[in-house]
Amino acid sequence: MKYAPKDGKRCLKYLFTGAALKAIIYYAQIKELYGRNLRKTNPPVARTMVTKELVAPGKPR
Protein backbone atom coordinates (compact mmCIF):
# COMPACT_ATOMS: atom_id res chain seq x y z
CA MET A 1 0.00 0.00 0.00
CA LYS A 2 1.36 3.37 -0.99
CA TYR A 3 1.55 6.04 1.70
CA ALA A 4 -0.57 9.10 0.97
CA PRO A 5 0.35 11.89 3.41
CA LYS A 6 -2.30 14.32 2.13
CA ASP A 7 -5.19 11.87 2.32
CA GLY A 8 -6.23 13.14 5.76
CA LYS A 9 -6.40 16.70 4.50
CA ARG A 10 -8.62 15.57 1.64
CA CYS A 11 -11.03 13.91 4.07
CA LEU A 12 -11.12 16.96 6.32
CA LYS A 13 -11.83 19.23 3.38
CA TYR A 14 -14.75 17.00 2.39
CA LEU A 15 -16.19 17.09 5.92
CA PHE A 16 -15.79 20.85 6.37
CA THR A 17 -17.37 21.50 2.96
CA GLY A 18 -20.37 19.41 4.00
CA ALA A 19 -20.64 21.39 7.22
CA ALA A 20 -20.49 24.63 5.24
CA LEU A 21 -23.32 23.48 2.96
CA LYS A 22 -25.52 22.72 5.98
CA ALA A 23 -24.61 26.06 7.55
CA ILE A 24 -25.56 27.89 4.35
CA ILE A 25 -29.00 26.25 4.50
CA TYR A 26 -29.76 26.66 8.21
CA TYR A 27 -27.97 29.81 9.44
CA ALA A 28 -28.99 33.25 8.19
CA GLN A 29 -25.65 34.90 8.94
CA ILE A 30 -23.75 32.25 6.97
CA LYS A 31 -26.30 32.45 4.15
CA GLU A 32 -25.71 36.21 3.98
CA LEU A 33 -21.93 35.68 3.81
CA TYR A 34 -22.41 33.10 1.05
CA GLY A 35 -24.64 35.51 -0.89
CA ARG A 36 -22.04 38.29 -0.68
CA ASN A 37 -19.32 35.93 -1.87
CA LEU A 38 -21.56 34.53 -4.59
CA ARG A 39 -22.09 37.99 -6.11
CA LYS A 40 -18.31 38.34 -6.49
CA THR A 41 -17.35 34.80 -7.58
CA ASN A 42 -18.78 31.49 -8.78
CA PRO A 43 -20.54 28.96 -6.45
CA PRO A 44 -17.60 26.59 -5.73
CA VAL A 45 -15.34 29.49 -4.76
CA ALA A 46 -18.07 31.04 -2.60
CA ARG A 47 -18.54 27.69 -0.78
CA THR A 48 -14.81 27.43 -0.19
CA MET A 49 -14.75 30.93 1.26
CA VAL A 50 -17.58 30.01 3.65
CA THR A 51 -15.73 26.82 4.62
CA LYS A 52 -12.57 28.77 5.42
CA GLU A 53 -14.61 31.24 7.47
CA LEU A 54 -16.11 28.36 9.49
CA VAL A 55 -12.69 26.83 10.13
CA ALA A 56 -10.95 30.07 11.15
CA PRO A 57 -13.51 32.78 11.93
CA GLY A 58 -12.27 36.34 11.87
CA LYS A 59 -8.91 35.49 10.35
CA PRO A 60 -8.05 38.16 7.74
CA ARG A 61 -7.70 36.95 4.16
PAKEZA-907584 format. One record per residue (C-alpha): residue in one letter; z, y, x. Coordinates in steps of 0.5 Angstrom, whole numbers, padded with zeros to 4 digits, always signed. Each point is the difference from the previous one (the first is absolute). Layout:
AZYX ...
//
This chain:
M+0000+0000+0000 K-0002+0007+0003 Y+0005+0005+0000 A-0001+0006-0004 P+0005+0006+0002 K-0003+0005-0006 D+0001-0005-0005 G+0007+0002-0002 K-0003+0007-0001 R-0006-0002-0004 C+0005-0003-0005 L+0005+0006+0000 K-0006+0004-0002 Y-0002-0004-0005 L+0007+0000-0003 F+0001+0008+0000 T-0007+0001-0003 G+0002-0004-0006 A+0006+0004+0000 A-0004+0006+0000 L-0004-0002-0006 K+0006-0002-0004 A+0003+0007+0002 I-0006+0004-0002 I+0000-0003-0007 Y+0007+0000-0002 Y+0003+0007+0004 A-0003+0006-0002 Q+0002+0004+0007 I-0004-0005+0004 K-0006+0000-0006 E+0000+0007+0002 L+0000-0001+0007 Y-0006-0005-0001 G-0004+0005-0004 R+0001+0006+0005 N-0003-0005+0005 L-0005-0003-0004 R-0003+0007-0001 K-0001+0001+0007 T-0002-0007+0002 N-0003-0007-0003 P+0005-0005-0003 P+0002-0005+0006 V+0001+0006+0004 A+0005+0003-0005 R+0003-0007-0001 T+0002+0000+0007 M+0003+0007+0000 V+0004-0002-0005 T+0002-0006+0004 K+0002+0004+0006 E+0004+0004-0004 L+0004-0005-0003 V+0001-0003+0007 A+0002+0006+0003 P+0002+0006-0005 G+0000+0007+0002 K-0003-0002+0007 P-0006+0005+0002 R-0007-0002+0001 
//
